[in-house]
Amino acid sequence: MPAPKTPAAPEPPSPDEPSETAQLVDRIEEELGLLARNVDILEKLAKSPPIGIIRLSEALHLPIHKTRYSLHLLEREGVIQPSADGAVITEKARAFWSELNASLDRMQGIIQHLKQRAAEHEPKSPPGRKGY
């Protein structure tokens, strides 16, 4: 009777492939980028309402598909609404700014904590001569 095969060890990711941790961090960065874009759009709408999708994307130097998606998210949150002349902000926008500020304060605390923990695990250079 042949011996059962042992499963092969998983291959380490190639240098070109991001690790799972890097992918996790990349997703968080992407979400923060989306949040920043949504904030840019909301600010623009607050300063010059109403504004249509084409003018908005041109003013913010964004592709139309990204502008459309952000408008969809903001409308779903109830902070903007469509009008015949373009999107306009709603009364909920004021609460959004307060909630955003509080959320960013909480995130800042979490980020500081994570930075301290990551610094504790960074490789330290070996003692010895320097500069050679």
N, C-alpha and C positions, 0 to 999 in steps of 0.2 A: 504494500500500500504506500503510495507516494506521500511524502511529508507535506502538510499544508503550507501554502505560500504565506510568508509574512508580508504584510502590506509595506509597500515602499514608503520611505520617509518622504514627507512633502518637500518639494523643491523650494528653496528660498526664492523670494521674489527677485526678478531681475532688476538691475539698477534703473531700468527704464520704467518699471511698474511701480506706482506708489504703494506703500504699505497700507494695511487696513487703517492704521492710525492716521497716516497722511490723508487717506481718503475721508476719514471722519472729520479731520480739521478742514479739509478742502470744502466739504459740504457746509460746515459752519461759516466759513468765509464767504461762500456763495450766497448763503442766506443773509448774511450781513450786507453783502453787495446789493441784494434785492431790496432789503430794508432801506438802504441809502438811496437807491433809485426811487423808491416809493416816496420817501421824504422829499427828495428833489422835486418830484412831480407835484406833491401836495403843496410845497412852498410856491411853486410857479403858479399853480391854480389860485392860491390865496392872493398872490400879487396882481394877477391879471386875468380874472375870470370874465366870461367863459372863454375857454380856449379849446380848439379842436385837436384831434389826435395828430394830424400832420404838422400843424404849427408847433404843438407841444414837443413832438419828437425832434423837429428842426431846432427849436430853441434850446433843448437840452442835449443836442447831439447824440440822440439815441435812435436805434433802429425802430421802425414803426411797430414791429411785432413785440418788442420789449415794452414799448410805451403802452400798447394795447393790453398786454398782460398785467402791467402794473395798474392801469386804470380799472381793469376787471377786479383785481384784488382790493383796491381802495373802495370801489363801489360795493363789493360784497361786505366790506367792513362798515359800510354806511357813512364813510367820511366824505364821499363825493357822490354826485348824482348827475346823470346825463341831462342836457337841455338841448333845445333846438340849435343853439349856437356853440355847443361844446360842453365839456364837463365843468361843474361848479362844486365848491366845497359845501358841506352841510354843517349844521350846528354840532354834530358829533365830532367834527375836526378838532374843536377846542379840547374836548376830553381826550382825544387821541394824543395830542401833544403832551398833556399831563401824564398820561399812562406811559407814553414812550420815554419821557424823562425818568420816571420812576423805574421802568424796566432797565434802562441803560445804567442807572446807578447800581442796580442789583447785579447786572452783568459785569460792570466794572469791578465790583468786589470779587466776583467769581474769577475773573481773569487775573486779578492781582494774586489771588490765592494759588491759582494754577501756575502762574509764572514762578512763584516762590518754590513750589513743589518741583517744577521742572528744573529749576536752577540747582536744586539739591542733587539731582541725578545726572547732571551734565558731567561728561568726563573731564577730569582734572589733569592738567599736564604733569608729567612725572617730575619729581624734584631733581635737580641737577643743574648743570651749566646751561646758561641761557645765551642765546646769540650765536651759537655755533652750529 
